[in-house]
Structures are given as structure tokens and as C-alpha cells.
């Protein structure tokens, strides 16, 4: 068991106040393993967390604090930094407002500031809603872009990680029709490079092996089904190989994930969002973790959304949040 002094402080942002974030946090913090691994600090709304915890009958005490250093960090309690003062009687699950959107952003911004200052050792973020983000006046598509802007990071990528499969994305939140036009040899190479570096430095894999998925069926079939593999992806793979990275591809997307699950590679570099997330969530729906690679801070997240359809029902599974907290601990330790 780690001592009180050595356990890292992991900032858990509450996410959308009308989503499932306020429910999965108390469920996750019931687990003693979380407290053995770290000092979990919730950034959110004291009243909202208290109401959710009571509704779920967790028996946890909510402890309001004003700084990371003031936390009690003992099992049986939840240390919460109150950054909003929402009226619970007016909140409607699944119905975001400008006020809830602004609160959601405030939790993230404070967590980033403290991580950059070294006052917390990592972030584990609960889900946010893109429409609520825009309602708050923030013009970003999600956490990843906001984190990159606030940390002044230009080279970053999204990885989904689990015990059996890791996928890294060249493009993230784009309409499928725009993906081919956004692919460049440099973008594919950058994703390979950042993935390789992160697997070595953060995940502790000394000699990672990477696979690169093709964009088109049958990896383009020598140009018959598209030439992105010939013109863009293959040159990036060659460039990465020349840089000393153990990488192969482009591989047909319909077989590469099966082979990765069999242990052939440590990660698969994917061309677009759903190419990577569909196979990943088939395997890691309840325990997958979203990791932003390339940032100067550790950030993990649940791999699911706000689940407005079940918010407030108590049905939400905390598995992904528990996994995200544990991975934030692991990555902060490796750093």
C-alpha cells in the first residue's frame, strides 16, 4: 500500500452536471482500491455530488475543500472542490443549459491549471457534452482540443487504451467525408511518433511494436479502391521505420485489430475516429480509457459520453472511470 505522502493527487472533473458524471464518481470512489492507489480530488459541484451520492445510498461523506492540499483523502469520504453553485432543484438530467455548460468548463480549466502547477499529478475527466460546451461559449469540439489549447500543445493525439487493445487516432472529430482530405503523410507520421514515444515513456514498454491501419478496404488493393495508402500512409510508415520505430502497414482494417488482440502489436494507429473506436469498444466498453498523448500533463478520461438517456437513474457503470483513475496513477508514476 502506498503511503499518504506518495499517493499522487488525481483531479477528477465532474463533467456535465446533468449527465452521468455526478453518479459514476461516488460509485467509483466506493472502491477501496482507488484510495490505495491515489488521493482522488473531485472538481465539481458540492450540492450535485452530495445529491447523487445520497440518491445512490453510497454512505460516503462529502468533504468540501478549497485546495488540493486540504483534502482528507480517506476512504468513506469524497473530497470536493466546489467550483459551481448550481440549484439542484432546477437541474434536469439530460438537459444542459448555459449555466451547466459554464460549470463544466470551469472544472476542466481549474484541473488543468493545478496540473500545470504540479499541485495535482494527473487528470481523470468525466464526460462532457459538445452541445453544452458550445452553449457555454467555448468553441471546441471536446476535451482534447480544449486541453491542447490551454496547455499550448500543438502535437497531440487521442489514444483509447485497455488491457488488450490500444488505438491511436490520426483524425478525431471530423465528418467521415472530410477524413481523406485531412490525411497527410506528416499527420500519419506524427501520430506514429507520438504513440511510440508515449508507449515507451508513459506506458513503460521499452520496444513497442505498432501497426498502421489502412484507410480503404483491402488497404486500397494497389490503388484499385483508393490511393491514400500509396500516396500518404505508406510514405509515413517508411519515414517512421527510418526513424527507428518498429512499425508496419498499412494493414487492411478488417484484420488488423484481430491480430492486435492476439498480441502482435502494442497499438494500432487508425485513420479516423470510428475506425478505432468501434473495435475498441467491442472489447473495452466498460473499462476503456481515453488518453491524450503529447500533453505536458497526464490526462485520462472515460471512453463514453454523458449518457443523457440514463442520467439520474443510477444505472451508469463506473468501470471506465475507475480504469481512467488507475491509468492516470500509472502514467504519472512512469513520468
C-alpha atoms as one frame of an Amber mdcrd trajectory, in Angstrom:
protein
   0.000   0.000   0.000   1.301   3.440  -0.915   1.910   5.910   1.876  -0.224
   9.027   2.236   2.701  11.195   1.137   3.483   9.239  -2.004  -0.015   8.663
  -3.364  -0.494  11.057  -6.308  -3.369  13.511  -6.258  -5.627  12.760  -9.223
  -8.089  15.507 -10.110 -11.435  14.059 -11.198 -13.521  16.587 -13.097 -17.272
  16.098 -12.673 -18.069  16.666 -16.330 -21.572  17.620 -17.412 -23.682  18.249
 -14.267 -26.780  16.831 -15.989 -25.016  13.775 -17.388 -23.797  10.655 -15.607
 -20.587  12.178 -14.235 -22.063  13.021 -10.808 -23.247   9.400 -10.477 -20.176
   7.483 -11.596 -17.895   9.474  -9.274 -19.463   8.241  -5.989 -19.739   4.745
  -7.446 -16.043   4.783  -8.348 -14.946   6.218  -5.010 -16.683   3.465  -3.078
 -13.851   1.200  -4.224 -11.024   0.945  -1.686  -8.510   0.193  -4.453  -8.846
   3.769  -5.710  -7.733   5.189  -2.349  -4.885   2.727  -2.074  -3.583   3.965
  -5.433  -4.119   7.716  -5.165  -5.658  10.728  -3.485  -8.802  11.392  -5.554
  -9.901  15.032  -5.671 -13.230  15.878  -7.297 -13.608  19.219  -9.054 -17.279
  19.930  -9.429 -20.359  20.989  -7.522 -20.726  20.035  -3.853 -24.531  20.018
  -3.874 -24.758  17.987  -7.082 -22.248  15.378  -5.879 -23.973  15.187  -2.481
 -27.391  14.673  -4.077 -26.071  11.953  -6.377 -24.254  10.153  -3.563 -27.338
  10.220  -1.358 -29.580   9.058  -4.192 -27.260   6.078  -4.714 -27.074   5.318
  -0.968 -23.277   5.102  -1.092 -22.828   6.119   2.548 -19.952   8.385   1.523
 -19.386  11.711   3.277 -18.858  14.706   1.019 -15.977  16.849   2.277 -15.826
  20.361   0.799 -12.269  21.677   0.427 -10.719  24.726  -1.201  -7.371  23.386
  -2.404  -5.647  20.106  -3.309  -3.543  20.338  -0.164  -6.630  20.491   2.084
  -8.074  17.124   1.128  -8.585  14.353   3.682  -8.253  11.588   1.066  -9.653
   8.783   3.180 -11.938   6.010   2.045 -15.517   6.723   3.067 -15.365  10.382
   2.091 -15.256  12.387  -1.133 -13.063  15.483  -1.233 -14.781  18.030  -3.488
 -13.575  21.402  -4.733 -16.778  23.372  -5.268 -16.389  25.406  -8.441 -20.081
  25.974  -9.124 -23.165  26.534  -7.011 -25.940  25.025  -9.092 -29.531  24.809
  -7.868 -30.228  21.059  -7.858 -33.991  21.647  -7.830 -33.728  23.328 -11.233
 -31.416  20.837 -12.914 -32.970  18.383 -15.361 -30.982  15.280 -16.230 -30.188
  15.221 -19.927 -30.998  18.902 -20.430 -27.894  21.110 -20.401 -28.070  24.866
 -20.027 -25.623  27.687 -20.491 -25.081  27.642 -16.710 -24.292  23.917 -16.550
 -22.051  24.261 -19.598 -20.031  27.036 -17.972 -19.709  24.999 -14.779 -18.488
  22.016 -16.793 -15.747  24.130 -18.380 -14.738  25.665 -15.023 -13.968  22.215
 -13.594 -11.691  21.377 -16.514  -9.866  24.707 -16.535  -9.066  24.580 -12.822
  -7.816  20.992 -13.109  -5.529  21.982 -15.998  -4.144  24.946 -14.048  -3.325
  22.830 -10.994  -1.798  20.077 -13.136   0.425  22.608 -14.901   1.480  23.938
 -11.487   2.232  20.432 -10.237  -0.363  20.628  -7.458  -2.149  17.581  -8.885
  -0.322  14.789 -10.655  -2.968  13.874 -13.194  -6.491  14.413 -14.504  -9.253
  11.847 -14.910 -12.149  13.543 -16.644 -15.819  12.609 -16.632 -17.798  13.068
 -19.870 -18.846  16.393 -21.305 -21.364  17.223 -23.991 -20.260  19.059 -27.115
 -23.515  20.998 -27.419 -23.212  22.110 -23.795 -19.620  23.136 -24.499 -20.775
  25.401 -27.313 -23.628  26.734 -25.164 -21.037  27.843 -22.608 -19.298  29.953
 -25.253 -16.297  27.636 -25.727 -15.648  26.923 -29.394 -14.049  23.474 -29.151
 -15.282  20.036 -30.132 -14.286  18.334 -26.890 -11.831  17.849 -24.048  -8.862
  17.072 -26.283  -8.910  20.333 -28.208  -9.541  22.387 -25.052  -6.651  20.699
 -23.240  -4.321  21.297 -26.172  -5.221  24.985 -26.303  -4.862  25.549 -22.543
  -1.514  23.732 -22.364  -0.248  25.337 -25.597   0.316  21.912 -27.164   0.433
  21.606 -30.944   1.430  17.940 -31.291  -1.130  15.784 -29.531  -3.222  12.737
 -30.304  -6.070  10.745 -28.818  -5.487   7.158 -27.720  -8.031   4.686 -26.404
  -6.311   2.210 -24.120  -7.298  -1.017 -22.425  -5.611  -4.154 -21.177  -5.996
  -5.919 -24.540  -6.104  -3.192 -27.183  -4.776   0.333 -27.748  -5.769   2.515
 -30.694  -4.375   5.937 -31.638  -6.195   8.306 -33.994  -4.781  10.413 -36.825
  -8.024  12.416 -37.149 -10.562  12.793 -34.349 -13.875  14.645 -34.552 -14.495
  15.037 -38.273 -17.352  14.136 -40.609 -16.327  10.945 -42.411 -16.486  12.692
 -45.790 -13.717  15.096 -44.701 -11.289  12.461 -43.427  -9.427  11.697 -46.707
  -8.772  15.378 -47.293  -7.290  15.802 -43.803  -4.863  12.890 -44.067  -1.273
  13.846 -44.800   1.981  11.933 -44.595   3.132  14.287 -41.836  -0.059  13.773
 -39.790   0.220   9.987 -40.002   3.935  10.110 -39.159   3.284  12.436 -36.203
   0.682  10.044 -34.800   3.078   7.109 -35.140   5.893   9.076 -33.479   3.821
  10.333 -30.529   2.324   6.875 -29.984   5.739   5.222 -29.975   7.155   7.813
 -27.571   4.191   7.530 -25.191   4.306   3.737 -25.102   7.972   3.971 -24.099
   7.856   6.874 -21.659   4.370   6.658 -20.152   3.319   3.038 -20.549   6.722
   1.545 -19.789   7.022  -0.553 -22.963  10.729  -0.424 -23.932  10.338  -1.686
 -27.509   6.773  -1.089 -28.715   5.527  -2.590 -31.964   2.955  -0.577 -33.907
   0.558  -1.374 -36.725  -0.921   1.238 -39.034  -4.424   0.659 -40.387  -5.209
   1.487 -43.998  -7.990   3.897 -44.902  -9.604   1.872 -47.671 -10.870  -1.728
 -47.938  -8.109  -4.271 -48.603  -5.563  -1.497 -47.932  -6.554   0.047 -51.261
  -5.813  -3.083 -53.319  -2.837  -1.433 -55.057  -4.838   1.673 -55.876  -7.993
  -0.084 -57.084 -10.041   1.082 -54.057  -8.208   4.329 -53.380  -4.645   5.632
 -53.449  -4.292   7.135 -49.948  -2.274   4.095 -48.899   0.217   4.606 -51.749
   0.409   8.401 -51.655   0.087   9.172 -47.933   0.157   6.277 -45.478   2.979
   4.103 -46.820   5.430   7.023 -47.015   4.645   7.856 -43.364   5.275   4.247
 -42.306   8.561   4.239 -44.193   9.625   7.524 -42.605   8.830   6.156 -39.131
  10.782   2.981 -39.843  13.780   5.030 -40.917  13.497   6.887 -37.580  13.938
   3.610 -35.727  10.288   2.915 -34.884   9.058  -0.692 -35.091   6.015  -0.111
 -37.289   4.302  -1.907 -40.157   1.429  -1.271 -42.527  -0.802  -0.054 -43.902
  -2.763  -3.172 -42.924  -6.321  -3.978 -44.053  -8.652  -2.598 -41.368 -10.783
  -5.763 -41.333  -7.920  -7.896 -39.950  -5.515  -5.571 -38.141  -7.493  -5.366
 -34.897  -7.901  -9.128 -34.653  -4.146  -9.527 -34.966  -3.540  -6.779 -32.395
  -5.848  -8.551 -29.939  -3.729 -11.661 -30.408  -0.744  -9.688 -29.146   1.074
  -8.981 -32.407   1.264  -5.220 -31.770   1.145  -2.868 -28.791  -1.075  -0.326
 -30.555  -2.863   0.310 -33.836  -2.675   3.724 -35.495  -6.075   4.435 -37.063
  -7.038   6.949 -39.710 -10.325   8.154 -38.219 -12.476   8.100 -35.092 -14.854
   5.207 -35.649 -12.246   3.029 -37.357 -10.509   2.764 -33.995 -13.362   3.185
 -31.534 -15.733   0.557 -32.931 -13.356  -2.392 -32.413 -12.024  -0.872 -29.193
 -15.440  -0.539 -27.577 -16.393  -4.041 -28.650 -13.613  -5.215 -26.325 -13.380
  -2.464 -23.695 -16.863  -0.966 -23.481 -16.878  -0.890 -19.665 -13.204  -0.418
 -18.857 -11.677   1.536 -21.733  -9.742   4.739 -21.123  -9.297   7.803 -23.311
  -5.740   9.187 -23.025  -4.471  12.417 -24.565  -0.859  11.852 -25.619   1.649
  14.651 -26.193   0.441  16.946 -23.395   2.794  18.235 -20.675   0.331  16.834
 -18.105  -1.295  13.449 -17.521  -4.881  13.314 -18.723  -7.119  10.278 -18.907
 -10.859  10.085 -19.348 -13.774   7.719 -19.524 -14.299   6.413 -23.048 -18.048
   7.099 -23.074 -20.335  10.084 -23.288 -22.743  11.828 -20.951 -25.403   9.125
 -21.469 -28.292  11.557 -21.081 -30.749   8.700 -21.620 -29.812   7.064 -18.294
 -28.593  10.096 -16.316 -30.209  10.188 -12.891 -31.358   6.561 -12.993 -28.404
   5.088 -11.119 -27.703   2.645 -13.960 -24.377   4.147 -15.088 -21.356   1.842
 -14.906 -18.317   3.410 -13.157 -15.871   0.881 -14.645 -14.357   3.235 -17.202
 -13.814   5.963 -14.598 -12.117   3.536 -12.212  -9.877   2.425 -15.082  -9.153
   6.057 -16.013  -8.122   6.900 -12.436  -5.867   3.868 -12.238  -4.270   4.670
 -15.585  -3.678   8.285 -14.533  -1.848   6.937 -11.488   0.225   4.603 -13.663
   1.130   7.292 -16.195   2.007   9.851 -13.523   4.251   7.287 -11.842   6.046
   6.460 -15.061   6.656  10.147 -15.705
